[in-house]
Amino acid sequence: MSRFATTISRSFRLSLLARSTPATRLRSPATPRSYSTSSEPPSETSQGELALKNKLQQALQGSTVQVQDVSGGCGTFYAISIQHESFKGLSTIKQHRIVNDLLADEIKGMHGLQVSTQTPTRFDF
């Protein structure tokens, strides 16, 4: 192999090594993530959760409502699950619009909202 070919071959291998080294280090399970934190949700129901739950239960009498603050306790992102008879025969979009319309004022101050709606079934426990 000529001297020119050896130089090119060596520099090509070094450039490949330089490109792959950081990715390999990032995938290493032994590398600790010093910037990670654990954010556990608060153990008791927050005021925001109670306010949303009460508003939905008053508007949709006989509903089963679960509200969870999934923002780590700061009250900017909620997951809401609702079961109600009035959702029967409606598309998911129409069901979610009902919930969004009921919570229009509260949604203005939120970062996000996850809504899950369904009709009650005979076998719910």
Jmol script that loads the backbone (N, CA, C; Angstrom):
load data "model"
ATOM      1  N   MET A   1       0.849  -1.160   0.000  1.00  0.00           N
ATOM      2  CA  MET A   1       0.000   0.000   0.000  1.00  0.00           C
ATOM      3  C   MET A   1       0.899   1.229   0.000  1.00  0.00           C
ATOM      4  N   SER A   2       0.535   2.202  -0.783  1.00  0.00           N
ATOM      5  CA  SER A   2       1.342   3.413  -0.885  1.00  0.00           C
ATOM      6  C   SER A   2       1.200   4.240   0.387  1.00  0.00           C
ATOM      7  N   ARG A   3       2.143   5.145   0.533  1.00  0.00           N
ATOM      8  CA  ARG A   3       2.150   6.020   1.705  1.00  0.00           C
ATOM      9  C   ARG A   3       0.903   6.901   1.716  1.00  0.00           C
ATOM     10  N   PHE A   4       0.483   7.372   0.557  1.00  0.00           N
ATOM     11  CA  PHE A   4      -0.702   8.214   0.440  1.00  0.00           C
ATOM     12  C   PHE A   4      -1.956   7.435   0.868  1.00  0.00           C
ATOM     13  N   ALA A   5      -2.074   6.177   0.404  1.00  0.00           N
ATOM     14  CA  ALA A   5      -3.226   5.343   0.740  1.00  0.00           C
ATOM     15  C   ALA A   5      -3.243   5.025   2.231  1.00  0.00           C
ATOM     16  N   THR A   6      -2.072   4.801   2.829  1.00  0.00           N
ATOM     17  CA  THR A   6      -1.990   4.520   4.258  1.00  0.00           C
ATOM     18  C   THR A   6      -2.455   5.723   5.069  1.00  0.00           C
ATOM     19  N   THR A   7      -2.043   6.916   4.681  1.00  0.00           N
ATOM     20  CA  THR A   7      -2.439   8.138   5.382  1.00  0.00           C
ATOM     21  C   THR A   7      -3.946   8.348   5.310  1.00  0.00           C
ATOM     22  N   ILE A   8      -4.512   8.154   4.132  1.00  0.00           N
ATOM     23  CA  ILE A   8      -5.962   8.322   3.968  1.00  0.00           C
ATOM     24  C   ILE A   8      -6.709   7.272   4.781  1.00  0.00           C
ATOM     25  N   SER A   9      -6.236   6.035   4.726  1.00  0.00           N
ATOM     26  CA  SER A   9      -6.884   4.955   5.461  1.00  0.00           C
ATOM     27  C   SER A   9      -6.861   5.230   6.964  1.00  0.00           C
ATOM     28  N   ARG A  10      -5.716   5.680   7.483  1.00  0.00           N
ATOM     29  CA  ARG A  10      -5.575   5.964   8.904  1.00  0.00           C
ATOM     30  C   ARG A  10      -6.475   7.130   9.313  1.00  0.00           C
ATOM     31  N   SER A  11      -6.498   8.197   8.531  1.00  0.00           N
ATOM     32  CA  SER A  11      -7.321   9.349   8.896  1.00  0.00           C
ATOM     33  C   SER A  11      -8.810   9.002   8.810  1.00  0.00           C
ATOM     34  N   PHE A  12      -9.181   8.129   7.874  1.00  0.00           N
ATOM     35  CA  PHE A  12     -10.577   7.711   7.762  1.00  0.00           C
ATOM     36  C   PHE A  12     -10.989   6.913   8.999  1.00  0.00           C
ATOM     37  N   ARG A  13     -10.124   5.997   9.436  1.00  0.00           N
ATOM     38  CA  ARG A  13     -10.431   5.210  10.631  1.00  0.00           C
ATOM     39  C   ARG A  13     -10.514   6.098  11.862  1.00  0.00           C
ATOM     40  N   LEU A  14      -9.636   7.069  11.980  1.00  0.00           N
ATOM     41  CA  LEU A  14      -9.667   7.980  13.123  1.00  0.00           C
ATOM     42  C   LEU A  14     -10.931   8.827  13.120  1.00  0.00           C
ATOM     43  N   SER A  15     -11.355   9.258  11.931  1.00  0.00           N
ATOM     44  CA  SER A  15     -12.576  10.066  11.879  1.00  0.00           C
ATOM     45  C   SER A  15     -13.792   9.227  12.255  1.00  0.00           C
ATOM     46  N   LEU A  16     -13.813   7.953  11.854  1.00  0.00           N
ATOM     47  CA  LEU A  16     -14.914   7.076  12.256  1.00  0.00           C
ATOM     48  C   LEU A  16     -14.907   6.849  13.758  1.00  0.00           C
ATOM     49  N   LEU A  17     -13.729   6.649  14.316  1.00  0.00           N
ATOM     50  CA  LEU A  17     -13.602   6.436  15.746  1.00  0.00           C
ATOM     51  C   LEU A  17     -14.049   7.674  16.514  1.00  0.00           C
ATOM     52  N   ALA A  18     -13.656   8.832  16.040  1.00  0.00           N
ATOM     53  CA  ALA A  18     -14.028  10.074  16.715  1.00  0.00           C
ATOM     54  C   ALA A  18     -15.533  10.292  16.675  1.00  0.00           C
ATOM     55  N   ARG A  19     -16.171   9.891  15.589  1.00  0.00           N
ATOM     56  CA  ARG A  19     -17.625  10.069  15.475  1.00  0.00           C
ATOM     57  C   ARG A  19     -18.389   9.087  16.348  1.00  0.00           C
ATOM     58  N   SER A  20     -17.880   7.878  16.495  1.00  0.00           N
ATOM     59  CA  SER A  20     -18.634   6.860  17.217  1.00  0.00           C
ATOM     60  C   SER A  20     -18.397   6.884  18.720  1.00  0.00           C
ATOM     61  N   THR A  21     -17.316   7.465  19.187  1.00  0.00           N
ATOM     62  CA  THR A  21     -16.998   7.441  20.607  1.00  0.00           C
ATOM     63  C   THR A  21     -18.044   8.133  21.476  1.00  0.00           C
ATOM     64  N   PRO A  22     -18.498   9.354  21.177  1.00  0.00           N
ATOM     65  CA  PRO A  22     -19.502   9.973  22.046  1.00  0.00           C
ATOM     66  C   PRO A  22     -20.807   9.182  22.092  1.00  0.00           C
ATOM     67  N   ALA A  23     -21.230   8.637  20.968  1.00  0.00           N
ATOM     68  CA  ALA A  23     -22.474   7.870  20.946  1.00  0.00           C
ATOM     69  C   ALA A  23     -22.338   6.615  21.797  1.00  0.00           C
ATOM     70  N   THR A  24     -21.163   5.988  21.745  1.00  0.00           N
ATOM     71  CA  THR A  24     -20.930   4.795  22.541  1.00  0.00           C
ATOM     72  C   THR A  24     -20.967   5.142  24.018  1.00  0.00           C
ATOM     73  N   ARG A  25     -20.372   6.266  24.391  1.00  0.00           N
ATOM     74  CA  ARG A  25     -20.382   6.683  25.786  1.00  0.00           C
ATOM     75  C   ARG A  25     -21.792   6.988  26.268  1.00  0.00           C
ATOM     76  N   LEU A  26     -22.623   7.559  25.411  1.00  0.00           N
ATOM     77  CA  LEU A  26     -23.985   7.895  25.811  1.00  0.00           C
ATOM     78  C   LEU A  26     -24.829   6.651  26.044  1.00  0.00           C
ATOM     79  N   ARG A  27     -24.541   5.589  25.320  1.00  0.00           N
ATOM     80  CA  ARG A  27     -25.319   4.368  25.453  1.00  0.00           C
ATOM     81  C   ARG A  27     -24.827   3.480  26.584  1.00  0.00           C
ATOM     82  N   SER A  28     -23.728   3.784  27.180  1.00  0.00           N
ATOM     83  CA  SER A  28     -23.154   2.935  28.209  1.00  0.00           C
ATOM     84  C   SER A  28     -24.036   2.924  29.455  1.00  0.00           C
ATOM     85  N   PRO A  29     -24.449   1.747  29.934  1.00  0.00           N
ATOM     86  CA  PRO A  29     -25.305   1.697  31.117  1.00  0.00           C
ATOM     87  C   PRO A  29     -24.582   2.108  32.392  1.00  0.00           C
ATOM     88  N   ALA A  30     -23.254   2.092  32.383  1.00  0.00           N
ATOM     89  CA  ALA A  30     -22.498   2.461  33.568  1.00  0.00           C
ATOM     90  C   ALA A  30     -22.385   3.971  33.735  1.00  0.00           C
ATOM     91  N   THR A  31     -22.775   4.729  32.724  1.00  0.00           N
ATOM     92  CA  THR A  31     -22.672   6.179  32.801  1.00  0.00           C
ATOM     93  C   THR A  31     -23.855   6.742  33.576  1.00  0.00           C
ATOM     94  N   PRO A  32     -23.610   7.363  34.736  1.00  0.00           N
ATOM     95  CA  PRO A  32     -24.729   7.917  35.508  1.00  0.00           C
ATOM     96  C   PRO A  32     -25.267   9.193  34.875  1.00  0.00           C
ATOM     97  N   ARG A  33     -26.549   9.442  35.049  1.00  0.00           N
ATOM     98  CA  ARG A  33     -27.171  10.669  34.557  1.00  0.00           C
ATOM     99  C   ARG A  33     -27.244  11.638  35.725  1.00  0.00           C
ATOM    100  N   SER A  34     -26.235  12.461  35.862  1.00  0.00           N
ATOM    101  CA  SER A  34     -26.161  13.353  37.012  1.00  0.00           C
ATOM    102  C   SER A  34     -27.226  14.435  36.991  1.00  0.00           C
ATOM    103  N   TYR A  35     -27.848  14.692  35.851  1.00  0.00           N
ATOM    104  CA  TYR A  35     -28.838  15.751  35.746  1.00  0.00           C
ATOM    105  C   TYR A  35     -30.261  15.238  35.931  1.00  0.00           C
ATOM    106  N   SER A  36     -30.443  13.945  36.121  1.00  0.00           N
ATOM    107  CA  SER A  36     -31.800  13.417  36.253  1.00  0.00           C
ATOM    108  C   SER A  36     -32.317  13.616  37.675  1.00  0.00           C
ATOM    109  N   THR A  37     -33.615  13.813  37.773  1.00  0.00           N
ATOM    110  CA  THR A  37     -34.262  13.938  39.075  1.00  0.00           C
ATOM    111  C   THR A  37     -35.479  13.040  39.083  1.00  0.00           C
ATOM    112  N   SER A  38     -35.896  12.664  40.254  1.00  0.00           N
ATOM    113  CA  SER A  38     -37.126  11.883  40.329  1.00  0.00           C
ATOM    114  C   SER A  38     -38.223  12.816  40.809  1.00  0.00           C
ATOM    115  N   SER A  39     -39.279  12.901  40.041  1.00  0.00           N
ATOM    116  CA  SER A  39     -40.392  13.741  40.456  1.00  0.00           C
ATOM    117  C   SER A  39     -41.585  12.847  40.730  1.00  0.00           C
ATOM    118  N   GLU A  40     -41.792  12.559  41.978  1.00  0.00           N
ATOM    119  CA  GLU A  40     -42.917  11.731  42.356  1.00  0.00           C
ATOM    120  C   GLU A  40     -44.126  12.619  42.565  1.00  0.00           C
ATOM    121  N   PRO A  41     -45.288  12.162  42.126  1.00  0.00           N
ATOM    122  CA  PRO A  41     -46.479  12.968  42.324  1.00  0.00           C
ATOM    123  C   PRO A  41     -46.823  13.065  43.805  1.00  0.00           C
ATOM    124  N   PRO A  42     -47.467  14.141  44.211  1.00  0.00           N
ATOM    125  CA  PRO A  42     -47.842  14.275  45.607  1.00  0.00           C
ATOM    126  C   PRO A  42     -48.788  13.144  46.012  1.00  0.00           C
ATOM    127  N   SER A  43     -48.698  12.715  47.270  1.00  0.00           N
ATOM    128  CA  SER A  43     -49.488  11.578  47.720  1.00  0.00           C
ATOM    129  C   SER A  43     -50.945  11.942  47.979  1.00  0.00           C
ATOM    130  N   GLU A  44     -51.247  13.196  48.232  1.00  0.00           N
ATOM    131  CA  GLU A  44     -52.635  13.590  48.468  1.00  0.00           C
ATOM    132  C   GLU A  44     -53.175  14.405  47.299  1.00  0.00           C
ATOM    133  N   THR A  45     -54.485  14.488  47.230  1.00  0.00           N
ATOM    134  CA  THR A  45     -55.134  15.200  46.137  1.00  0.00           C
ATOM    135  C   THR A  45     -54.915  16.700  46.281  1.00  0.00           C
ATOM    136  N   SER A  46     -54.535  17.342  45.193  1.00  0.00           N
ATOM    137  CA  SER A  46     -54.270  18.784  45.230  1.00  0.00           C
ATOM    138  C   SER A  46     -55.561  19.575  45.085  1.00  0.00           C
ATOM    139  N   GLN A  47     -55.486  20.865  45.381  1.00  0.00           N
ATOM    140  CA  GLN A  47     -56.650  21.749  45.247  1.00  0.00           C
ATOM    141  C   GLN A  47     -57.113  21.805  43.796  1.00  0.00           C
ATOM    142  N   GLY A  48     -56.173  21.848  42.866  1.00  0.00           N
ATOM    143  CA  GLY A  48     -56.515  21.894  41.449  1.00  0.00           C
ATOM    144  C   GLY A  48     -57.258  20.645  41.002  1.00  0.00           C
ATOM    145  N   GLU A  49     -56.793  19.488  41.479  1.00  0.00           N
ATOM    146  CA  GLU A  49     -57.466  18.234  41.144  1.00  0.00           C
ATOM    147  C   GLU A  49     -58.894  18.220  41.677  1.00  0.00           C
ATOM    148  N   LEU A  50     -59.054  18.653  42.927  1.00  0.00           N
ATOM    149  CA  LEU A  50     -60.390  18.691  43.535  1.00  0.00           C
ATOM    150  C   LEU A  50     -61.316  19.652  42.802  1.00  0.00           C
ATOM    151  N   ALA A  51     -60.804  20.820  42.435  1.00  0.00           N
ATOM    152  CA  ALA A  51     -61.627  21.822  41.748  1.00  0.00           C
ATOM    153  C   ALA A  51     -62.113  21.294  40.397  1.00  0.00           C
ATOM    154  N   LEU A  52     -61.221  20.675  39.639  1.00  0.00           N
ATOM    155  CA  LEU A  52     -61.605  20.123  38.337  1.00  0.00           C
ATOM    156  C   LEU A  52     -62.607  18.974  38.494  1.00  0.00           C
ATOM    157  N   LYS A  53     -62.346  18.103  39.452  1.00  0.00           N
ATOM    158  CA  LYS A  53     -63.232  16.961  39.682  1.00  0.00           C
ATOM    159  C   LYS A  53     -64.625  17.432  40.082  1.00  0.00           C
ATOM    160  N   ASN A  54     -64.705  18.384  41.020  1.00  0.00           N
ATOM    161  CA  ASN A  54     -66.003  18.894  41.470  1.00  0.00           C
ATOM    162  C   ASN A  54     -66.769  19.560  40.334  1.00  0.00           C
ATOM    163  N   LYS A  55     -66.079  20.344  39.533  1.00  0.00           N
ATOM    164  CA  LYS A  55     -66.743  21.036  38.425  1.00  0.00           C
ATOM    165  C   LYS A  55     -67.321  20.037  37.425  1.00  0.00           C
ATOM    166  N   LEU A  56     -66.556  19.007  37.104  1.00  0.00           N
ATOM    167  CA  LEU A  56     -67.024  18.005  36.147  1.00  0.00           C
ATOM    168  C   LEU A  56     -68.170  17.169  36.721  1.00  0.00           C
ATOM    169  N   GLN A  57     -68.086  16.809  38.001  1.00  0.00           N
ATOM    170  CA  GLN A  57     -69.145  16.009  38.609  1.00  0.00           C
ATOM    171  C   GLN A  57     -70.445  16.799  38.749  1.00  0.00           C
ATOM    172  N   GLN A  58     -70.342  18.103  38.993  1.00  0.00           N
ATOM    173  CA  GLN A  58     -71.550  18.932  39.069  1.00  0.00           C
ATOM    174  C   GLN A  58     -72.194  19.083  37.695  1.00  0.00           C
ATOM    175  N   ALA A  59     -71.385  19.251  36.677  1.00  0.00           N
ATOM    176  CA  ALA A  59     -71.919  19.447  35.325  1.00  0.00           C
ATOM    177  C   ALA A  59     -72.436  18.142  34.723  1.00  0.00           C
ATOM    178  N   LEU A  60     -71.774  17.045  35.022  1.00  0.00           N
ATOM    179  CA  LEU A  60     -72.164  15.739  34.491  1.00  0.00           C
ATOM    180  C   LEU A  60     -72.622  14.859  35.655  1.00  0.00           C
ATOM    181  N   GLN A  61     -73.841  15.084  36.130  1.00  0.00           N
ATOM    182  CA  GLN A  61     -74.385  14.349  37.274  1.00  0.00           C
ATOM    183  C   GLN A  61     -74.312  12.842  37.034  1.00  0.00           C
ATOM    184  N   GLY A  62     -73.866  12.121  38.052  1.00  0.00           N
ATOM    185  CA  GLY A  62     -73.775  10.670  37.955  1.00  0.00           C
ATOM    186  C   GLY A  62     -72.525  10.172  37.256  1.00  0.00           C
ATOM    187  N   SER A  63     -71.587  11.046  37.000  1.00  0.00           N
ATOM    188  CA  SER A  63     -70.367  10.637  36.300  1.00  0.00           C
ATOM    189  C   SER A  63     -69.331  10.090  37.270  1.00  0.00           C
ATOM    190  N   THR A  64     -68.452   9.288  36.744  1.00  0.00           N
ATOM    191  CA  THR A  64     -67.283   8.831  37.481  1.00  0.00           C
ATOM    192  C   THR A  64     -66.105   9.613  36.926  1.00  0.00           C
ATOM    193  N   VAL A  65     -65.438  10.372  37.802  1.00  0.00           N
ATOM    194  CA  VAL A  65     -64.367  11.268  37.354  1.00  0.00           C
ATOM    195  C   VAL A  65     -63.094  10.980  38.134  1.00  0.00           C
ATOM    196  N   GLN A  66     -61.993  10.868  37.428  1.00  0.00           N
ATOM    197  CA  GLN A  66     -60.667  10.778  38.037  1.00  0.00           C
ATOM    198  C   GLN A  66     -59.817  11.894  37.457  1.00  0.00           C
ATOM    199  N   VAL A  67     -59.188  12.665  38.342  1.00  0.00           N
ATOM    200  CA  VAL A  67     -58.317  13.758  37.912  1.00  0.00           C
ATOM    201  C   VAL A  67     -56.965  13.560  38.575  1.00  0.00           C
ATOM    202  N   GLN A  68     -55.905  13.642  37.789  1.00  0.00           N
ATOM    203  CA  GLN A  68     -54.555  13.486  38.325  1.00  0.00           C
ATOM    204  C   GLN A  68     -53.660  14.588  37.780  1.00  0.00           C
ATOM    205  N   ASP A  69     -52.977  15.270  38.695  1.00  0.00           N
ATOM    206  CA  ASP A  69     -51.987  16.278  38.310  1.00  0.00           C
ATOM    207  C   ASP A  69     -50.724  15.526  37.903  1.00  0.00           C
ATOM    208  N   VAL A  70     -50.421  15.524  36.615  1.00  0.00           N
ATOM    209  CA  VAL A  70     -49.250  14.800  36.114  1.00  0.00           C
ATOM    210  C   VAL A  70     -48.084  15.738  35.805  1.00  0.00           C
ATOM    211  N   SER A  71     -48.156  16.951  36.343  1.00  0.00           N
ATOM    212  CA  SER A  71     -47.092  17.926  36.110  1.00  0.00           C
ATOM    213  C   SER A  71     -46.069  17.914  37.235  1.00  0.00           C
ATOM    214  N   GLY A  72     -46.157  16.932  38.120  1.00  0.00           N
ATOM    215  CA  GLY A  72     -45.222  16.888  39.233  1.00  0.00           C
ATOM    216  C   GLY A  72     -45.658  17.760  40.389  1.00  0.00           C
ATOM    217  N   GLY A  73     -46.906  18.160  40.420  1.00  0.00           N
ATOM    218  CA  GLY A  73     -47.438  18.928  41.533  1.00  0.00           C
ATOM    219  C   GLY A  73     -47.585  20.412  41.288  1.00  0.00           C
ATOM    220  N   CYS A  74     -47.198  20.917  40.129  1.00  0.00           N
ATOM    221  CA  CYS A  74     -47.284  22.366  39.902  1.00  0.00           C
ATOM    222  C   CYS A  74     -48.619  22.795  39.298  1.00  0.00           C
ATOM    223  N   GLY A  75     -49.486  21.851  38.939  1.00  0.00           N
ATOM    224  CA  GLY A  75     -50.829  22.175  38.492  1.00  0.00           C
ATOM    225  C   GLY A  75     -50.950  22.720  37.087  1.00  0.00           C
ATOM    226  N   THR A  76     -50.054  22.329  36.200  1.00  0.00           N
ATOM    227  CA  THR A  76     -50.119  22.843  34.832  1.00  0.00           C
ATOM    228  C   THR A  76     -50.479  21.782  33.798  1.00  0.00           C
ATOM    229  N   PHE A  77     -50.536  20.519  34.221  1.00  0.00           N
ATOM    230  CA  PHE A  77     -50.874  19.440  33.288  1.00  0.00           C
ATOM    231  C   PHE A  77     -51.686  18.396  34.047  1.00  0.00           C
ATOM    232  N   TYR A  78     -52.875  18.107  33.533  1.00  0.00           N
ATOM    233  CA  TYR A  78     -53.770  17.167  34.203  1.00  0.00           C
ATOM    234  C   TYR A  78     -54.166  16.038  33.267  1.00  0.00           C
ATOM    235  N   ALA A  79     -54.368  14.858  33.855  1.00  0.00           N
ATOM    236  CA  ALA A  79     -54.931  13.709  33.151  1.00  0.00           C
ATOM    237  C   ALA A  79     -56.309  13.471  33.751  1.00  0.00           C
ATOM    238  N   ILE A  80     -57.331  13.493  32.907  1.00  0.00           N
ATOM    239  CA  ILE A  80     -58.712  13.367  33.368  1.00  0.00           C
ATOM    240  C   ILE A  80     -59.361  12.171  32.682  1.00  0.00           C
ATOM    241  N   SER A  81     -59.998  11.310  33.485  1.00  0.00           N
ATOM    242  CA  SER A  81     -60.772  10.179  32.966  1.00  0.00           C
ATOM    243  C   SER A  81     -62.207  10.343  33.436  1.00  0.00           C
ATOM    244  N   ILE A  82     -63.151  10.230  32.503  1.00  0.00           N
ATOM    245  CA  ILE A  82     -64.564  10.437  32.828  1.00  0.00           C
ATOM    246  C   ILE A  82     -65.407   9.336  32.197  1.00  0.00           C
ATOM    247  N   GLN A  83     -66.333   8.798  32.993  1.00  0.00           N
ATOM    248  CA  GLN A  83     -67.353   7.883  32.491  1.00  0.00           C
ATOM    249  C   GLN A  83     -68.701   8.555  32.694  1.00  0.00           C
ATOM    250  N   HIS A  84     -69.511   8.632  31.647  1.00  0.00           N
ATOM    251  CA  HIS A  84     -70.840   9.231  31.774  1.00  0.00           C
ATOM    252  C   HIS A  84     -71.752   8.710  30.677  1.00  0.00           C
ATOM    253  N   GLU A  85     -73.028   8.558  31.024  1.00  0.00           N
ATOM    254  CA  GLU A  85     -74.037   8.057  30.084  1.00  0.00           C
ATOM    255  C   GLU A  85     -74.212   8.964  28.870  1.00  0.00           C
ATOM    256  N   SER A  86     -74.035  10.269  29.049  1.00  0.00           N
ATOM    257  CA  SER A  86     -74.283  11.205  27.944  1.00  0.00           C
ATOM    258  C   SER A  86     -73.293  11.034  26.792  1.00  0.00           C
ATOM    259  N   PHE A  87     -72.200  10.306  27.016  1.00  0.00           N
ATOM    260  CA  PHE A  87     -71.217  10.073  25.962  1.00  0.00           C
ATOM    261  C   PHE A  87     -71.654   8.972  24.994  1.00  0.00           C
ATOM    262  N   LYS A  88     -72.697   8.232  25.366  1.00  0.00           N
ATOM    263  CA  LYS A  88     -73.162   7.111  24.537  1.00  0.00           C
ATOM    264  C   LYS A  88     -73.568   7.599  23.152  1.00  0.00           C
ATOM    265  N   GLY A  89     -73.017   6.982  22.121  1.00  0.00           N
ATOM    266  CA  GLY A  89     -73.358   7.314  20.746  1.00  0.00           C
ATOM    267  C   GLY A  89     -72.600   8.495  20.166  1.00  0.00           C
ATOM    268  N   LEU A  90     -71.782   9.162  20.972  1.00  0.00           N
ATOM    269  CA  LEU A  90     -71.005  10.310  20.489  1.00  0.00           C
ATOM    270  C   LEU A  90     -69.605   9.864  20.087  1.00  0.00           C
ATOM    271  N   SER A  91     -69.036  10.549  19.111  1.00  0.00           N
ATOM    272  CA  SER A  91     -67.646  10.265  18.735  1.00  0.00           C
ATOM    273  C   SER A  91     -66.723  10.748  19.853  1.00  0.00           C
ATOM    274  N   THR A  92     -65.525  10.239  19.858  1.00  0.00           N
ATOM    275  CA  THR A  92     -64.541  10.638  20.874  1.00  0.00           C
ATOM    276  C   THR A  92     -64.292  12.141  20.823  1.00  0.00           C
ATOM    277  N   ILE A  93     -64.234  12.704  19.638  1.00  0.00           N
ATOM    278  CA  ILE A  93     -63.997  14.147  19.503  1.00  0.00           C
ATOM    279  C   ILE A  93     -65.123  14.937  20.162  1.00  0.00           C
ATOM    280  N   LYS A  94     -66.369  14.522  19.941  1.00  0.00           N
ATOM    281  CA  LYS A  94     -67.501  15.223  20.556  1.00  0.00           C
ATOM    282  C   LYS A  94     -67.488  15.068  22.075  1.00  0.00           C
ATOM    283  N   GLN A  95     -67.103  13.904  22.561  1.00  0.00           N
ATOM    284  CA  GLN A  95     -66.993  13.687  24.004  1.00  0.00           C
ATOM    285  C   GLN A  95     -65.948  14.625  24.603  1.00  0.00           C
ATOM    286  N   HIS A  96     -64.812  14.733  23.944  1.00  0.00           N
ATOM    287  CA  HIS A  96     -63.737  15.590  24.443  1.00  0.00           C
ATOM    288  C   HIS A  96     -64.116  17.063  24.351  1.00  0.00           C
ATOM    289  N   ARG A  97     -64.865  17.437  23.340  1.00  0.00           N
ATOM    290  CA  ARG A  97     -65.324  18.828  23.231  1.00  0.00           C
ATOM    291  C   ARG A  97     -66.228  19.202  24.394  1.00  0.00           C
ATOM    292  N   ILE A  98     -67.069  18.274  24.822  1.00  0.00           N
ATOM    293  CA  ILE A  98     -67.928  18.532  25.979  1.00  0.00           C
ATOM    294  C   ILE A  98     -67.070  18.857  27.197  1.00  0.00           C
ATOM    295  N   VAL A  99     -66.063  18.034  27.439  1.00  0.00           N
ATOM    296  CA  VAL A  99     -65.170  18.244  28.588  1.00  0.00           C
ATOM    297  C   VAL A  99     -64.405  19.554  28.430  1.00  0.00           C
ATOM    298  N   ASN A 100     -63.866  19.808  27.250  1.00  0.00           N
ATOM    299  CA  ASN A 100     -63.113  21.047  27.015  1.00  0.00           C
ATOM    300  C   ASN A 100     -63.988  22.276  27.200  1.00  0.00           C
ATOM    301  N   ASP A 101     -65.239  22.218  26.758  1.00  0.00           N
ATOM    302  CA  ASP A 101     -66.147  23.354  26.940  1.00  0.00           C
ATOM    303  C   ASP A 101     -66.453  23.592  28.413  1.00  0.00           C
ATOM    304  N   LEU A 102     -66.614  22.516  29.180  1.00  0.00           N
ATOM    305  CA  LEU A 102     -66.882  22.654  30.612  1.00  0.00           C
ATOM    306  C   LEU A 102     -65.693  23.261  31.356  1.00  0.00           C
ATOM    307  N   LEU A 103     -64.490  22.970  30.894  1.00  0.00           N
ATOM    308  CA  LEU A 103     -63.272  23.430  31.574  1.00  0.00           C
ATOM    309  C   LEU A 103     -62.565  24.560  30.824  1.00  0.00           C
ATOM    310  N   ALA A 104     -63.278  25.279  29.989  1.00  0.00           N
ATOM    311  CA  ALA A 104     -62.659  26.311  29.139  1.00  0.00           C
ATOM    312  C   ALA A 104     -61.868  27.336  29.946  1.00  0.00           C
ATOM    313  N   ASP A 105     -62.427  27.828  31.049  1.00  0.00           N
ATOM    314  CA  ASP A 105     -61.717  28.836  31.856  1.00  0.00           C
ATOM    315  C   ASP A 105     -60.468  28.257  32.508  1.00  0.00           C
ATOM    316  N   GLU A 106     -60.554  27.031  32.995  1.00  0.00           N
ATOM    317  CA  GLU A 106     -59.412  26.402  33.662  1.00  0.00           C
ATOM    318  C   GLU A 106     -58.301  26.051  32.668  1.00  0.00           C
ATOM    319  N   ILE A 107     -58.690  25.668  31.460  1.00  0.00           N
ATOM    320  CA  ILE A 107     -57.710  25.266  30.445  1.00  0.00           C
ATOM    321  C   ILE A 107     -56.807  26.430  30.054  1.00  0.00           C
ATOM    322  N   LYS A 108     -57.315  27.646  30.139  1.00  0.00           N
ATOM    323  CA  LYS A 108     -56.507  28.823  29.774  1.00  0.00           C
ATOM    324  C   LYS A 108     -55.223  28.914  30.594  1.00  0.00           C
ATOM    325  N   GLY A 109     -55.247  28.456  31.833  1.00  0.00           N
ATOM    326  CA  GLY A 109     -54.075  28.533  32.695  1.00  0.00           C
ATOM    327  C   GLY A 109     -53.240  27.268  32.722  1.00  0.00           C
ATOM    328  N   MET A 110     -53.591  26.293  31.902  1.00  0.00           N
ATOM    329  CA  MET A 110     -52.870  25.015  31.900  1.00  0.00           C
ATOM    330  C   MET A 110     -51.859  24.948  30.766  1.00  0.00           C
ATOM    331  N   HIS A 111     -50.875  24.107  30.975  1.00  0.00           N
ATOM    332  CA  HIS A 111     -49.912  23.810  29.913  1.00  0.00           C
ATOM    333  C   HIS A 111     -50.448  22.692  29.023  1.00  0.00           C
ATOM    334  N   GLY A 112     -51.132  21.724  29.640  1.00  0.00           N
ATOM    335  CA  GLY A 112     -51.650  20.612  28.862  1.00  0.00           C
ATOM    336  C   GLY A 112     -52.744  19.867  29.590  1.00  0.00           C
ATOM    337  N   LEU A 113     -53.521  19.109  28.833  1.00  0.00           N
ATOM    338  CA  LEU A 113     -54.638  18.349  29.376  1.00  0.00           C
ATOM    339  C   LEU A 113     -54.782  17.056  28.583  1.00  0.00           C
ATOM    340  N   GLN A 114     -54.846  15.952  29.295  1.00  0.00           N
ATOM    341  CA  GLN A 114     -55.053  14.646  28.674  1.00  0.00           C
ATOM    342  C   GLN A 114     -56.435  14.170  29.096  1.00  0.00           C
ATOM    343  N   VAL A 115     -57.317  13.949  28.144  1.00  0.00           N
ATOM    344  CA  VAL A 115     -58.695  13.572  28.440  1.00  0.00           C
ATOM    345  C   VAL A 115     -58.974  12.169  27.923  1.00  0.00           C
ATOM    346  N   SER A 116     -59.590  11.366  28.778  1.00  0.00           N
ATOM    347  CA  SER A 116     -60.036  10.028  28.404  1.00  0.00           C
ATOM    348  C   SER A 116     -61.508   9.926  28.783  1.00  0.00           C
ATOM    349  N   THR A 117     -62.369   9.657  27.811  1.00  0.00           N
ATOM    350  CA  THR A 117     -63.804   9.566  28.068  1.00  0.00           C
ATOM    351  C   THR A 117     -64.324   8.202  27.642  1.00  0.00           C
ATOM    352  N   GLN A 118     -65.364   7.752  28.344  1.00  0.00           N
ATOM    353  CA  GLN A 118     -66.013   6.502  27.978  1.00  0.00           C
ATOM    354  C   GLN A 118     -67.393   6.426  28.597  1.00  0.00           C
ATOM    355  N   THR A 119     -68.190   5.505  28.103  1.00  0.00           N
ATOM    356  CA  THR A 119     -69.510   5.280  28.678  1.00  0.00           C
ATOM    357  C   THR A 119     -69.389   4.186  29.727  1.00  0.00           C
ATOM    358  N   PRO A 120     -70.226   4.231  30.762  1.00  0.00           N
ATOM    359  CA  PRO A 120     -70.181   3.173  31.782  1.00  0.00           C
ATOM    360  C   PRO A 120     -70.594   1.827  31.184  1.00  0.00           C
ATOM    361  N   THR A 121     -69.999   0.773  31.685  1.00  0.00           N
ATOM    362  CA  THR A 121     -70.367  -0.574  31.260  1.00  0.00           C
ATOM    363  C   THR A 121     -70.898  -1.341  32.455  1.00  0.00           C
ATOM    364  N   ARG A 122     -71.576  -2.425  32.203  1.00  0.00           N
ATOM    365  CA  ARG A 122     -72.165  -3.205  33.294  1.00  0.00           C
ATOM    366  C   ARG A 122     -71.110  -3.853  34.173  1.00  0.00           C
ATOM    367  N   PHE A 123     -69.916  -4.082  33.668  1.00  0.00           N
ATOM    368  CA  PHE A 123     -68.933  -4.863  34.397  1.00  0.00           C
ATOM    369  C   PHE A 123     -67.832  -4.027  35.036  1.00  0.00           C
ATOM    370  N   ASP A 124     -68.021  -2.718  35.156  1.00  0.00           N
ATOM    371  CA  ASP A 124     -67.022  -1.885  35.830  1.00  0.00           C
ATOM    372  C   ASP A 124     -67.050  -2.165  37.323  1.00  0.00           C
ATOM    373  N   PHE A 125     -65.877  -2.264  37.909  1.00  0.00           N
ATOM    374  CA  PHE A 125     -65.779  -2.512  39.350  1.00  0.00           C
ATOM    375  C   PHE A 125     -65.225  -1.314  40.049  1.00  0.00           C
TER     376      PHE A 125
END
end "model"
wireframe off; spacefill off
backbone 0.3
color backbone group
